[in-house]
Amino acid sequence: MNARLAVVTLWAEDVAQTAHFYRDVIGLQLLPQHGDRPHFDLGGALLVILKGRSVPPLDPVPARFPIAAFAVDDLDAAVDHLRAHQVDLPWGIEEDADSRWVMFHDPAGNLMELAYFK
């Protein structure tokens, strides 16, 4: 079997605001509409936003881990772009020997990440 990622689903009470965030702030390509469920191209997979309440996991281990991470070519430029859109970056830029990343919450409260791999 050769399995690969096909769909990532996010829940949002305000689907339009969250779709705007992923299209205009994160820069994902919005695909032709599927009713009231926006679909975005993730380079071979889809990000779908559905109407509903985002619920954080109970007692997650580790306590701070994103739902999804998007790879970027220039983290500093991406951070400048997020800040220009007033996206709160509560932990700032973090790094280890292999990567740099920044985490933030989308308008629905989902913890997301942008990462640059060295």
URKAGI-V990444 format. One line per field, one symbol per residue. ss: DSSP state (H for helix, E for strand, L for the rest). A space follows every 10 residues. Layout:
ss->???
This chain:
ss->LLLLLLEEEE EELLHHHHHH HHHHHLLLEE LLLLLLLLEE ELLLLEEEEE ELLLLLLLLL LLLLLLLEEE ELLLHHHHHH HHHHLLLLLL LLEEELLLEE EEEEELLLLL EEEEEEEL
